[in-house]
């Protein structure tokens, strides 16, 4: 049976027209921003507890108007070095087998570009190439499913489909998981992802632990029992 939350609705020319008129987008997170409090630091600014990075926040600091659990075709992997938490960062690879659990937040297009800017280590507002009227990167992603802004992490824009007529947008690295050395994430980072999965998908701890333990970068580096213990602690701490 088809998962009702699974993304992949065909790209439509209507979506592209809508993007030019309605300044809304679903920001799709598959990593720590599935945890709403974590996303709050990107929107409101500041340094999250245990983090090593202070975020300027969005120009528009209103919270998302809605959120919904979604499932993306493909999977996530951990690689690189997080400047905020140390350890590997989560990236989305639509070519991996299976599905990636994610959370979609309905935000303004300006908020999406400001979240993307902060992920790219740029100041909010410094993403004019993302705005359809000035650069067409979002237009290209909506029309073709993918657009590349640069070679760096989170500079590849992906549109896996639409929801309620509004484009779904996320960003990832340009490389596939098979092309880079994977790296285990920091415990605090993996714990935030666990809390995000509980918040958005309402999964029990056992399912969360099984899902995370199988991700490239975690598998082989974290024993399943250690992942289960981390998930139990993260969910207990809230």
C-alpha angles and dihedrals in degrees: 000000000000115000106244089213095051116117122223105100105159117267111255134196086231090065090057092051091047092052090058092052107031113052096211133109139173107242104209117206123190097171137048093324088073081081102081094213090056092052087050090071090057091051102037100028132230138098118296118227110277093012129125098210134071116214123213091213130219124305087235106051099186114124120250112282093224142001133198138181113251137177120219124205107251130026147265129253135185122236143138126033123296114225089200102047108005117236127068124331126225117253131178121234113185089195095064115101120259130016134306116224110227144161125231120211121195106227138154117272089246091055091050092053090048092051089048091048092054091049087053091049092247126128117260110271092031094105103083090143088065094059112091095225093055109029116002097222092126090043089053093048092049092047098041105021094243142050131175121218097176145329097271132098115289091009094113112088119208130189108194092183138289138288123209088350093303120114118250113221134186137158135223144157119294094237127082117239091253092059099059137051109257120227130198116251125239115266094243090053094048089047091056090052089050091053090048091053091051093047097047107029099025090225119168118247093257093056092046092051093047091049095048095042090059096053116110106256092033098051109083093012101061118043110231090242090056091050090050091050091048092049092049091051094045093051092045091051090050 
